[in-house]
Amino acid sequence: MSSSSQKPVLFTTQKAFASRLTLATLTGRPIRISQIRPSSPSSLGVAPHEISLLRLLEAVTNGSTIEVSMTGTTVNYRPGLITGSVSGQGANGGVIRHEIPAACTRGVSYFLIPLCLLAPFSKAPVNVLFSGPGVITSATPAGDISVDSVRTAILPLYAKLGISKDIELRILRRSNPGPRGKGGAGEVQLVFGHQVRLPNTLHLLNPGRIKRIRGVAYCTGVPASNNARMIEAARGILNPMGADTYVFSDVSSAPHAPSNDKSSPNRTTKTGIGFGLSLVAESSTGCLYSADVASPPPGGDPPEDIGQRCAHQLLESVAAGGAVSFIAAPTVLTLMSMSSEDVGRVQLGKDVLSADHIIELGRDMKALGLSSWGFREATTAQDNDIVVSVVGKGVGNVGRKIT
């Protein structure tokens, strides 16, 4: 996908690290990211989760070149062809087993969302099993959403762009952040078998009205009564807004991770203990709004507080307006820019559009050769909504075109 004669696009700092690598892989443009935590006394250069993401990109592509400086403060990335889970190129039996280190403080959604963006443009189906002591399936203090929210609030949006077949996200073992927010020892598998030449042009301009609320309350290694308390607290706030509210309860035992005790190398300890709540509101037009709250690693927050905070967060997401929520907007805008050479339109709330990561995404897209966005005031919905127009570049699935 990339040419060795192309000069790399220059970026600075670790901000939007995953997004920039994903855009570079989709467009085939080499990039150079410098000044990555250059003055940090304790975590100089790339962090463990960023190294793990680079290894994942290397596994799902063929011909990618990754160079990290001696200090870790500069990364040169020249993407290759997105091949997916091809046997002999990082996959064993059609499955890529990606192990996340124990020092990882980010949720597994940090890896899932970029991988889902790459999967439709892969040469072959994508089947990745995330394992290891660093897999956290819940929401995290770093701002990552839970796997449940990826499954219920982001993956369904792919169907609006004509990508809906053979997509499955399985939580094989749940986990919350471990001590000091590191590690969780969970296990997650993503199967993405729908590859397309180009996504459909999207026109999503009617947010509709909320018709149902669904959710998952989960706990690992703690009594099941925590789920009931979270659900009751959340329903106390949401029931007056709408009667069709159902929250599923998932109770699991705490996962075990290898102990750091050198005198007993075979000893394991319980980790990933905690609880959390994921809520999704669906409108009459199929628009999705989500909220995610989990207990902090030090503990101390009662389940009632978690349930109430998650319910309030969901109401704030709906009140922000637009047809796409805060967490799903980057995914939708990226897929629209990769679609056929036509103008797609999506309605976003002003608070969503003015978020720092959305503004940064638009700048990065322009730097990598994708189209700029057009804006106009929405005329058929709330006063604080903006219609964003995105012209697709028609880059699409190069691997599918070759074969």
Disulfide bonds with the S-S distance in Angstrom:
none
